[in-house]
Amino acid sequence: MFDRIAADNPHMENEVLDTIKQVIDELGITPEEAAKRSGLERSYFRKLFERGTTPKLDTMRKISLGLDVPLDRLSGGARSSDKNENGSKTLRIPDRHEMPNDVPVLGTAAGSHLRGAFQLTTDPVDFVRRPPALMGARDIYSLYVEGESMVPQFWPADLLFISPHKPVKVGDPVVIQSQLTGNGAIEATIGIFLRRSTDWIVIQKHNPRAEIEISRATLISMHKVLTMNELFGV
Protein backbone atom coordinates (compact mmCIF):
# COMPACT_ATOMS: atom_id res chain seq x y z
CA MET A 1 0.00 0.00 0.00
CA PHE A 2 2.79 2.40 0.93
CA ASP A 3 5.53 1.26 -1.47
CA ARG A 4 4.98 4.06 -3.97
CA ILE A 5 4.85 6.72 -1.26
CA ALA A 6 8.05 5.48 0.32
CA ALA A 7 9.81 5.31 -3.03
CA ASP A 8 8.89 8.90 -3.78
CA ASN A 9 10.01 10.09 -0.33
CA PRO A 10 13.47 8.84 0.59
CA HIS A 11 13.44 10.82 3.86
CA MET A 12 10.96 8.43 5.45
CA GLU A 13 13.72 6.66 7.37
CA ASN A 14 11.75 7.12 10.54
CA GLU A 15 10.78 4.25 12.80
CA VAL A 16 7.64 6.00 14.01
CA LEU A 17 6.28 6.34 10.48
CA ASP A 18 7.31 2.79 9.66
CA THR A 19 5.41 1.56 12.71
CA ILE A 20 2.30 3.55 11.77
CA LYS A 21 2.43 2.12 8.25
CA GLN A 22 2.81 -1.37 9.66
CA VAL A 23 -0.17 -0.94 11.98
CA ILE A 24 -2.37 0.33 9.16
CA ASP A 25 -1.34 -2.59 6.97
CA GLU A 26 -2.01 -5.05 9.80
CA LEU A 27 -5.51 -3.63 10.17
CA GLY A 28 -6.07 -3.99 6.42
CA ILE A 29 -7.39 -0.45 6.05
CA THR A 30 -6.48 2.56 3.94
CA PRO A 31 -4.67 5.64 5.27
CA GLU A 32 -7.94 7.53 4.85
CA GLU A 33 -9.84 5.05 7.02
CA ALA A 34 -7.03 5.15 9.60
CA ALA A 35 -7.29 8.95 9.70
CA LYS A 36 -11.06 8.75 10.16
CA ARG A 37 -10.73 6.30 13.05
CA SER A 38 -8.16 8.59 14.66
CA GLY A 39 -10.33 11.69 14.36
CA LEU A 40 -7.92 13.30 11.88
CA GLU A 41 -8.27 14.96 8.50
CA ARG A 42 -8.88 12.39 5.74
CA SER A 43 -5.56 13.07 3.98
CA TYR A 44 -3.55 13.33 7.21
CA PHE A 45 -1.47 10.15 6.89
CA ARG A 46 -0.66 10.56 3.20
CA LYS A 47 0.57 14.10 3.84
CA LEU A 48 2.50 12.92 6.90
CA PHE A 49 4.28 10.20 4.94
CA GLU A 50 5.08 12.61 2.11
CA ARG A 51 6.68 15.05 4.56
CA GLY A 52 8.53 12.31 6.42
CA THR A 53 7.98 13.95 9.81
CA THR A 54 6.74 12.43 13.06
CA PRO A 55 3.40 13.40 14.62
CA LYS A 56 3.08 15.64 17.64
CA LEU A 57 2.39 14.01 21.00
CA ASP A 58 -1.31 14.84 21.09
CA THR A 59 -1.69 13.45 17.56
CA MET A 60 0.18 10.29 18.57
CA ARG A 61 -2.33 9.84 21.36
CA LYS A 62 -5.25 10.13 18.92
CA ILE A 63 -3.63 7.58 16.62
CA SER A 64 -3.02 5.24 19.54
CA LEU A 65 -6.67 5.40 20.59
CA GLY A 66 -8.12 5.34 17.08
CA LEU A 67 -6.08 2.37 15.85
CA ASP A 68 -6.13 0.57 19.21
CA VAL A 69 -2.36 0.30 19.45
CA PRO A 70 -0.24 1.05 22.54
CA LEU A 71 1.37 4.47 22.51
CA ASP A 72 4.73 3.00 23.44
CA ARG A 73 4.67 0.85 20.30
CA LEU A 74 3.98 3.87 18.09
CA SER A 75 6.62 5.99 19.78
CA GLY A 76 9.30 3.33 20.08
CA GLY A 77 11.35 4.87 17.30
CA ALA A 78 11.05 8.48 18.45
CA ARG A 79 14.25 10.11 19.71
CA SER A 80 15.07 13.68 20.54
CA SER A 81 16.78 14.12 17.15
CA ASP A 82 13.55 13.42 15.22
CA LYS A 83 11.58 16.39 13.95
CA ASN A 84 7.84 16.73 14.25
CA GLU A 85 5.24 18.29 11.95
CA ASN A 86 6.32 21.81 12.89
CA GLY A 87 10.01 21.15 12.28
CA SER A 88 10.81 21.23 16.00
CA LYS A 89 12.36 18.38 17.93
CA THR A 90 10.12 15.59 19.14
CA LEU A 91 10.08 14.84 22.84
CA ARG A 92 11.24 11.32 23.61
CA ILE A 93 8.44 9.35 25.23
CA PRO A 94 9.83 7.22 28.08
CA ASP A 95 9.65 3.45 28.04
CA ARG A 96 6.86 1.87 30.08
CA HIS A 97 9.24 0.60 32.75
CA GLU A 98 10.38 4.18 33.38
CA MET A 99 6.87 5.23 34.43
CA PRO A 100 5.68 3.77 37.76
CA ASN A 101 2.23 2.18 37.75
CA ASP A 102 0.98 4.13 40.76
CA VAL A 103 -1.67 6.65 39.66
CA PRO A 104 -5.08 5.54 40.98
CA VAL A 105 -8.10 5.37 38.70
CA LEU A 106 -10.98 6.57 40.84
CA GLY A 107 -13.73 5.87 38.34
CA THR A 108 -15.37 7.40 35.31
CA ALA A 109 -16.20 11.06 34.75
CA ALA A 110 -19.55 11.19 33.00
CA GLY A 111 -19.75 13.18 29.80
CA SER A 112 -23.45 13.77 30.50
CA HIS A 113 -24.32 15.89 33.50
CA LEU A 114 -25.44 14.83 36.03
CA ARG A 115 -27.75 11.81 36.22
CA GLY A 116 -25.87 8.65 35.41
CA ALA A 117 -22.58 10.23 36.42
CA PHE A 118 -20.07 7.92 38.00
CA GLN A 119 -20.32 7.60 41.74
CA LEU A 120 -16.78 8.12 42.97
CA THR A 121 -15.34 6.05 45.76
CA THR A 122 -12.16 6.42 47.74
CA ASP A 123 -10.99 2.97 46.64
CA PRO A 124 -9.13 2.89 43.29
CA VAL A 125 -10.64 0.66 40.59
CA ASP A 126 -7.25 0.37 38.88
CA PHE A 127 -3.79 1.92 38.64
CA VAL A 128 -2.14 3.45 35.55
CA ARG A 129 1.36 4.60 34.72
CA ARG A 130 2.56 8.00 35.85
CA PRO A 131 3.46 10.38 32.99
CA PRO A 132 7.00 11.84 32.99
CA ALA A 133 6.20 15.36 34.20
CA LEU A 134 4.17 14.05 37.14
CA MET A 135 7.01 12.23 38.86
CA GLY A 136 6.80 13.31 42.48
CA ALA A 137 3.50 15.18 42.03
CA ARG A 138 1.16 14.74 44.99
CA ASP A 139 -2.40 13.42 44.94
CA ILE A 140 -2.63 12.95 41.17
CA TYR A 141 -5.53 10.70 40.15
CA SER A 142 -7.14 9.61 36.90
CA LEU A 143 -10.61 9.01 35.46
CA TYR A 144 -12.03 7.48 32.31
CA VAL A 145 -14.42 9.63 30.28
CA GLU A 146 -17.94 8.29 29.87
CA GLY A 147 -20.44 9.72 27.41
CA GLU A 148 -19.99 11.95 24.36
CA SER A 149 -20.84 15.44 25.57
CA MET A 150 -17.17 16.52 25.48
CA VAL A 151 -16.41 15.18 21.98
CA PRO A 152 -14.20 16.06 20.11
CA GLN A 153 -11.99 17.32 22.96
CA PHE A 154 -12.47 14.17 25.03
CA TRP A 155 -13.81 10.87 23.71
CA PRO A 156 -15.49 8.02 25.58
CA ALA A 157 -12.88 5.86 27.37
CA ASP A 158 -10.21 8.60 27.20
CA LEU A 159 -8.01 8.50 30.28
CA LEU A 160 -7.68 11.84 32.06
CA PHE A 161 -5.12 12.83 34.68
CA ILE A 162 -6.35 15.27 37.29
CA SER A 163 -4.50 17.45 39.78
CA PRO A 164 -6.29 18.73 42.88
CA HIS A 165 -3.57 21.31 43.45
CA LYS A 166 -3.26 23.09 40.07
CA PRO A 167 -5.11 26.42 39.99
CA VAL A 168 -8.12 26.50 37.67
CA LYS A 169 -8.56 29.36 35.23
CA VAL A 170 -11.30 30.18 32.74
CA GLY A 171 -11.11 27.87 29.73
CA ASP A 172 -9.55 24.95 31.60
CA PRO A 173 -11.14 21.49 31.41
CA VAL A 174 -12.22 20.48 34.90
CA VAL A 175 -13.68 17.54 36.76
CA ILE A 176 -16.37 18.61 39.19
CA GLN A 177 -17.47 16.43 42.08
CA SER A 178 -20.92 17.11 43.50
CA GLN A 179 -23.08 15.65 46.24
CA LEU A 180 -26.74 16.35 45.57
CA THR A 181 -27.95 15.29 49.02
CA GLY A 182 -26.28 15.25 52.40
CA ASN A 183 -25.97 11.47 52.48
CA GLY A 184 -25.90 10.91 48.73
CA ALA A 185 -23.10 9.50 46.62
CA ILE A 186 -20.47 11.81 45.17
CA GLU A 187 -20.82 12.20 41.40
CA ALA A 188 -18.33 13.47 38.83
CA THR A 189 -18.75 15.31 35.56
CA ILE A 190 -16.38 17.03 33.15
CA GLY A 191 -16.62 20.35 31.34
CA ILE A 192 -14.85 23.58 30.45
CA PHE A 193 -14.80 26.08 33.31
CA LEU A 194 -16.50 29.31 32.23
CA ARG A 195 -17.26 31.33 35.34
CA ARG A 196 -18.36 31.27 38.94
CA SER A 197 -20.64 33.36 41.10
CA THR A 198 -21.62 33.30 44.73
CA ASP A 199 -24.13 30.52 44.08
CA TRP A 200 -23.09 28.77 40.86
CA ILE A 201 -20.24 27.20 38.93
CA VAL A 202 -20.81 27.28 35.17
CA ILE A 203 -19.18 24.77 32.82
CA GLN A 204 -19.50 24.23 29.09
CA LYS A 205 -20.25 21.02 27.21
CA HIS A 206 -19.34 20.55 23.54
CA ASN A 207 -21.81 18.00 22.17
CA PRO A 208 -24.34 19.53 22.07
CA ARG A 209 -22.93 22.91 23.01
CA ALA A 210 -24.48 23.92 26.31
CA GLU A 211 -23.75 25.74 29.54
CA ILE A 212 -24.37 23.79 32.74
CA GLU A 213 -24.92 25.45 36.11
CA ILE A 214 -23.80 23.57 39.20
CA SER A 215 -24.90 24.81 42.58
CA ARG A 216 -21.98 25.65 44.83
CA ALA A 217 -24.06 24.28 47.70
CA THR A 218 -23.57 20.78 46.22
CA LEU A 219 -19.94 21.30 45.16
CA ILE A 220 -17.34 19.00 46.70
CA SER A 221 -14.38 19.91 44.48
CA MET A 222 -13.35 21.31 41.11
CA HIS A 223 -10.03 19.93 39.84
CA LYS A 224 -8.02 20.75 36.73
CA VAL A 225 -7.66 18.15 33.96
CA LEU A 226 -4.00 18.18 32.95
CA THR A 227 -3.03 18.88 29.35
CA MET A 228 -0.63 16.80 27.24
CA ASN A 229 2.00 19.51 27.74
CA GLU A 230 1.62 19.22 31.50
CA LEU A 231 1.81 15.42 31.37
CA PHE A 232 5.00 15.34 29.33
CA GLY A 233 6.68 18.52 30.53
CA VAL A 234 6.69 20.21 27.12
N, C-alpha and C positions, 0 to 999 in steps of 0.2 A: 504493500500500500504506500509506503513512504520511500521506496527506492529512488523514484524520480526526484522527489524533493531533496533527498540527501545528496544525490549526484549533482544537483544544481547549486547546492550550498555546502561547499567544502568546510565551512567554519562550524559545522554542527558536531564537532568533536567534544561533546558535552554529555557527561553521564546522566545528568538529570533529564535532558531531552531524550536520550536513548531509552531511559527507563519509561518515560511517558509514552513514547512510541510503542514500546514493548507491551505496556499495559493495555493500550488501545487495541493493539493487534490481538492480544489474549482474549479481550472481550468480544472480538469480532465485529467491532463497530467502526464507523467512519469518524474522522476528526470532527466533523460537524455534529454528529450525535454525541460525541464525547464532550464537546463544548456545551451543548444543550444540557446534558446531565450535570455539568459542573456550574451551571448558571452563568455561562460566559457567552460573549458574542459568537455567533455561528462560525465566523472565519478565524476565531482566536488562535487555534492550534496551527493552522496552515501559516498564518502570519508569524507565529512564534518560531516555527521550524525554519521559515525563510530567513528570519533575522539571526537565528542561532544564539539567542539569549535565553537565560533562565528566568522563570517567573518570579514575581515578588512573593514574599511570604504569605500574604493574605490570599493571593491567587493559588499558591500551592495548597493551602488549606481547603479551598473550594474544590480543587481537583481531587484531593484526597477523599473528601466526602462524596463528591459526585461519582467518582469511579470506584468507590469502596476499596481503596488501597491505602495501607498505612503511610502516614506522612514520612516516617523514617525511611521507607523504601524509595519514595519519590526523591527525597533529598539526599540520598546516600552519596551522590556524586558531587554535591555542592561543596565548594571550598571558598575561602575568602577571596581567591583570585578570580572567581567567576564573576561575570557581569550580568546584571539583571536587565529588565526591559528598559529601564531609564539610563542604562550605561553606567550605573554606579555599582559598587561591589556588593555581592550577595553575602548576607550574614550566614555563617556556618551554623547549621542546626545541629545541636549536640546529639550524640548517640543516645539510645534509650537508657543504657546502663548509667549514663551520666546524670540522669534526672530521677531523683528518688520518688518512689511510688507512695507518697504520703499526704496528698491533698484529698481531704474527704469530699465525697459526693453526698450532699445532704438532701437530694431529691430532684424534683423536676419543677422548673419555673413555668407556669402555665402561660401560653401565649394569649389566652382568652381570659379576660378579667370578668368576674372574680370567681364565679361559681365553677366548680370543677378544677379549681387551682389545686396544685399539689399541697398536701398537708405536711409541712416540714416537721421533722423530728430531730432530736439532738443526736441520734445514733446514725452514723454514716451508713449509706446503702452500698457504698463501694469506695475505693481509693483510686486516684489517677496520678499520673506522673507530674511532677512540679516543673513548670517551664523555667528556662535559664534565669530570667530576671527576677524570679520570685524566690530564689535561694535565700533562706534566712528570713523571708517575710512572715509576719505573724498573722495567725487567724485566717489565712486564705482558705476559701472553700469553693466548691464548684457545684453547678446545677446543669441538668439537661433541659433544653427548651422543649416545651410541649405546646402544640397548637401552631397556627400559621399567622397570627395577627401581627408578628414582627417581620415577616417575609417582605423584602428580600434581605434585610440586614441580618436577621437570625432565622435559621430554618429549623423545623422540627428535628430533634435529636442532636442539635448543635450542643457542644459542651462549652459552658461559660465558666470563667474564673472570676471570683468576686472578692473584693477587698472591703472589709468593714472599716478600714482606717483611711482610705483615700478620700479627700474632699470631693463632694459632688458639685458640679457646676451645670448651668443650663446647657442642654444639648447632650449631656452624658446619658448613655444607657444605664439604667438602674434596675435592681431587683428590690421590690418593695414587699415587706412582710407585714401582714395585717391580721388582726384578731377581731372578728366581727362581734363576738360576745365575750363576756368576762371569762367564761370557762370553755370557750370554743377553741377549735384547733387553729394553729397559725397557718396562714395561707400565703403563697408567694405568687407574684406576677411580675412581668418585665415590661418596661416601656422606656421612652425617652423623657427625661426630666425637663419640664417646661417652666414651671413656676410653683411658688408656694405662697399661701396666705396664712392668716391666723388659724383658719379652720380647715384648709384643704391643701393637699398636694395634687398637682395636675401633671399627668404623664400623657404621652402621645403614643398611639398605636399606628402601624403602617397599613394594615390590610384587614378591613378597610381603614382608611385614615380617620382617626377619631381621637378626641381628647377625653381622658378618663379622670374624674375627680375621686380622690380617696380621702376620706375624712381623717384628719390628724388624730381624732379621738380613738381611731382603731389602729393607728400606725404603731408598729413594733420597731421597724428599722427601715432605712433606705440606704442601700449599699451600691457602690459603683461597680459596674461590669468592666473588667480590664480590657483594653484594646490589644491588638496584636503587637503593637509597638511596646506596650508596657510588659507584655509577656516575654518578649524576646530582647528587651533592652535596646531597641533601635533608636 
